[in-house]
């Protein structure tokens, strides 16, 4: 059995971006860990009855999102950890990461003294390198250099992961994958949403010509994919645990607080990279490889 480590910035990112892959491998008996950098303190809250949790009111959103994360990761079949230490003791604290959510680009929360975007990359990378040496994962999965959609904490997460892996000796380095979406999948998902989101819905269905997120890449860049409709159902259940952040509709699409419809298609895509340099891995056969482990390959 292998050990797979998924490194994410906030609660719910693990389910939104890699829930299918996490559930797929956990169901097959592999040891899957979700490592989260912050508690998502700056997230918006969807249910009106929970609006009081936000930082500008009760300030208890971090606690709520920690509970949501625990429930989601349990539903996915994985185990969960935070990077960092409690400020008071300096010791590893499983209940709280050292850094906090920085918020979207341009938000005042980026000036908070514990904002992850301001973390010393060398310090964070050192903590992560130590964690990698302790856990010795076979696979590490995280964002592309643009952070999926440009969130500063996502970009910082990728920066920290890259620096930590570079700090490891060659034999210590796990396989590294970044999360992407093939352009053909993105187009197909928009067409599916246009056909399946009910007429008169309050959700916005992206038009075919609207710009894509930075993680949408040409199909030729993709090296590995995971497809699993059973794991998609698990992903939908896990996403429903993130009640403050997401609303799931029928198990096949969802929306965040922006009310933009997004599909749950039961497939996820990745690019394998050299863990020491971040350059494309040179030993990929033509076409997409099914799975992230050597034993998955045909």
Residue, then its C-alpha position, 0 to 999 in steps of 0.5 A: x500500500x502507498x501513502x499519498x499526501x494532498x497539500x491544500x490551503x483551506x478546508x474544502x479545497x481538498x474535496x473540491x480539487x481532489x476529492x475523487x482522487x482521495x476517495x479513490x485511493x482511500x477506498x483501495x486501502x492506501x494511506x491518504x493524508x490531507x495536509x491543510x495550511x489554514x482554517x479558511x477564516x476569511x471564507x464567505x458563509x452561505x447559509x443565512x443562519x450561520x452568517x454570524x460565524x464570520x470574522x467580522x461578527x462572532x469570529x468563530x468561522x475557523x472552528x466551524x470550518x475545522x469541524x467541516x474539514x474533519x467531517x469531509x476528510x472522514x467521509x473521503x476515507x483519509x486522515x487529516x493534519x495541519x502544518x505548523x505549530x501553536x503560537x503559545x507552545x511552539x510545539x506541533x498542534x494538530x488542532x490549529x495550523x500556525x498560519x491563517x487564511x489571507x483572503x482573496x488578493x487585495x483584502x485587508x486580511x492579507x496584512x494580518x500578522x499570521x496571514x499565510x501569504x506573509x509566511x516566511x517561505x523558508x520557515x514553512x518549507x522547513x516545517x513541511x520538509x520535516x513532515x515529509x521526512x517523517x511521513x515519507x509519502x510516495x506521492x504529493x499532490x498540490x496546486x499548479x503555480x497559479x494556485x488553481x484560480x490565483x488565490x494567494x494562499x494557493x500560490x503560497x502553498x505551491x511555493x512552499x511545497x516546491x521549496x520543501x521538496x527541493x530541500x529533500x535529498x533525491x532518494x527522499x523525494x516523492x512523486x509530485x503532481x500538480x492539479x489541472x483541468x484539460x481544456x476539453x474537459x472544461x468545455x464539456x463540463x460547461x456544456x453539461x451544466x447548460x443542459x442540466x442546470x434547471x431553467x430559472x435556477x439562481x445559479x450562473x452557468x458559465x458561457x462557453x466563451x467565458x475565461x477559464x481558471x488558470x489551472x485549465x490547460x491544453x490537453x497535451x500538458x496533462x499526464x495523469x487522470x483518475x476517473x471514478x464515479x463511485x468516488x464522485x458520489x463520496x466527493x459529493x457527500x464530503x462536499x456537503x459537509x462543508x456547509x458554510x462554503x458550498x451547496x451541492x445539487x443532486x450530487x452532480x453539481x454544486x455552487x460556492x458563495x458566488x452562485x456559479x454552477x460547477x460540475x462534479x464529473x467524477x474525474x480529475x487530472x494532473x501533471x507529473x513534475x520533477x520534485x526537485x526542479x518542478x519541470x515536467x517529468x521526462x518519463x511520461x508515455x504518450x497519452x494520459x496515464x490512468x492513476x497516480x501510482x506505478x501499479x495503476x499503469x497499464 
